[in-house]
Amino acid sequence: MNTLTIDTGTTNTRVTAWRDGQPVGQAATQVGVRDTAITGNTRKLEEAVRDTIATALAEADLDKSEISRVLASGMITSNVGLCEIPHVPAAAGIDDLAKAMRESLVETVWHQPIWFVPGVRNAVDHIGLHNCEAMDMMRGEETESFALVERLNLSEPTVIVLPGSHSKFVSIDAQQRIEGCVTTLAGELLHVISHDTILAGSLKEGFAKKIDTEMLLAGAASARKIGLGRACFSVRILDQFAVYDANARANFLLGAVLGSDLLTLKNSSAIRMSPGTRFVVSGKPILREAIARLVEGDDFFSGTVTVLGDDEQRDLAGYGAITIARRRGLLG
């Protein structure tokens, strides 16, 4: 059986062609729902998804007539996507998402109905200043999370770490349900601080090239003690008055920003985790290694830390969408 999966985020869209559950072709483009927000219409997104589908089919040597099902997940189901679907409230299991899937015909993209996977939100109502911090939501990370639940057979309380422009921490309970999530701007903060502040001159090439554990932990400790803003400025002090190289300084900044994320996990009301909760860390090599080192170096956390390899995290969104669609009975 041949299937297409569409994963659309804020800035990118990826399409994967699958044959009997195995990826056989893939294509991506730098168009996402941000373009809808900017232009005020979905035309650019529709064209991008259609063209990316065509490229993925060509790579897989498939004709569109050979595709049995098309699945879509991510921000494509938001109010600036192609088929808005309400979030499923947590705690949400894979069967809850399968039940909430919707099909919609988007003729400018595909000639048959596409099945869309909804996102998940924390179960918080009547949002105001008193409880807004407890609220969070995801569109796309739920499919990645359920892909990892199946691939790793997760059956204990786990926090899945999905770092990126918006770093997402997804709490999985012992019943393999998404219990909630919390989001930070860690990736965007690192980019802005590294490239668009006075620290750009102190960081040379911007991001850390290899992990320096001592500097990473020192940055986290500094942010924890004196705050993120002051810890960041310490990077310039280390450049002006000390002998640390650019990679060491970049590690200090990385530790300060990611250390603030660990502070979030300890104190946020968006998710509730115990010190013994297992960590499963995804993402780019430097980020996942940095997060693992910080968790292991923090006395609060005592659970097992699993750092995923490239193969284990490949095609997570598509794999998860297929897993959810199977529960719905859409795939053989």
C-alpha positions, -999 to +999 in steps of 0.1 A: +000+000+000+013+034-010+008+064+013+018+100+014+024+119+046+025+157+048+041+175+077+037+212+077+052+235+103+055+272+108+083+276+082+087+243+064+067+215+047+079+179+043+062+152+022+072+115+024+061+087+001+057+053+019+054+018+005+041-007+029+052+014+059+087+022+046+098+056+032+107+055-004+108+092-014+109+125+003+108+162-005+108+195+015+102+232+009+107+263+030+070+272+030+048+269+061+018+285+078+038+316+084+033+324+048-004+322+053-002+346+082+019+370+061-002+369+029-036+366+045-045+336+023-035+299+018-025+301-019+012+300-014+009+271+011-014+252-013+010+256-042+040+245-020+023+214-007+011+204-042+046+209-057+063+191-028+040+161-033+050+160-069+087+160-061+083+133-035+063+111-059+090+116-086+117+106-062+097+075-052+090+067-089+052+067-081+022+081-100-005+098-080-029+071-091-008+046-071-014+065-038-041+049-016-041+075+012-028+109+020-023+119+057-014+154+070-003+167+104+013+197+120+003+233+117-016+225+085-045+218+109-044+253+125-064+283+117-037+294+092-034+259+076-056+240+051-080+223+074-086+236+109-093+210+135-097+217+173-070+204+196-078+171+214-076+178+252-051+159+273-048+133+285-050+120+249-041+085+237-035+074+202-071+062+199-084+097+208-064+112+180-075+085+156-111+092+164-107+130+160-090+128+125-109+146+098-109+143+060-111+173+037-109+177+000-084+204-010-086+203-047-057+227-053-035+202-035-047+167-041-075+151-062-089+131-033-097+138+004-068+142+027-070+129+063-058+154+089-044+145+123-054+170+151-031+185+177-033+182+215-037+208+242-034+209+279-067+205+298-071+241+311-102+261+307-112+297+314-077+310+307-066+342+325-036+355+343-042+331+371-037+300+350-023+309+316+011+294+324-006+260+328-019+261+292+001+248+263-006+231+229+010+213+200+004+206+164+028+181+149+046+170+180+018+146+189+025+124+158+063+125+166+055+115+202+033+086+193+059+074+168+084+073+196+059+056+220+056+028+194+092+026+183+106+026+219+076+008+234+073+034+261+053+021+291+065+043+320+062+080+327+084+098+301+092+133+290+100+134+252+122+163+244+118+177+209+142+207+206+139+232+178+129+268+172+102+262+198+114+234+221+086+211+231+086+189+262+058+162+259+048+143+290+037+107+284+020+088+312+021+051+320-010+045+299+009+058+268-011+089+267+000+125+261-006+140+296+004+175+286+032+196+272+053+227+278+069+249+251+098+273+253+115+296+227+149+281+233+159+277+197+147+312+187+164+327+217+197+311+208+195+323+172+185+359+181+211+362+209+238+347+187+232+368+156+213+399+165+228+412+198+261+425+209+271+389+216+274+382+179+310+394+179+319+372+209+304+341+193+321+342+159+304+313+141+274+316+163+264+281+175+285+256+195+304+232+172+311+205+199+301+200+235+323+215+262+307+200+293+323+223+318+312+255+300+277+240+293+271+233+330+287+267+340+262+285+318+233+266+332+244+273+368+249+310+360+214+314+346+199+295+375+217+318+400+216+353+384+190+350+356+192+344+319+198+381+309+229+385+331+242+350+322+240+359+285+260+391+290+287+370+308+295+357+273+309+391+264+328+394+296+344+360+289+354+372+255+368+406+266+386+396+298+392+358+298+409+332+275+380+310+265+376+303+228+345+310+208+332+274+211+336+275+249+316+308+250+290+293+227+286+264+251+282+288+280+253+305+262+238+271+252+239+260+288+223+292+300+194+290+276+188+252+279+193+253+316+164+277+317+144+250+300+152+226+328+140+252+353+108+253+334+104+215+338+109+218+375+085+246+381+060+249+352+023+240+360+019+230+323+033+196+330+040+178+363+070+155+364+087+137+392+125+136+395+125+100+384+107+105+351+125+091+321+139+114+294+139+106+257+159+133+239+155+139+202+168+167+179+201+177+162+232+160+176+246+191+195+212+199+210+204+164+222+238+159+236+237+192+254+203+185+269+213+150+280+245+164+297+225+191+315+199+166+328+225+142+339+244+170+357+213+183+375+207+167+410+170+172+406+167+146+378+173+109+386+155+091+357+170+073+328+181+095+299+178+080+264+195+100+236+181+090+202+203+082+172+196+096+138+179+064+126+156+062+157+142+097+150+140+096+113+106+103+097+089+106+130+060+128+119+051+105+090+056+073+109+034+087+137+006+098+113+006+063+098+004+047+132-026+069+141-043+063+108-040+025+113-059+029+146-086+047+126-087+017+102-076+039+072-046+017+063-043-020+058 
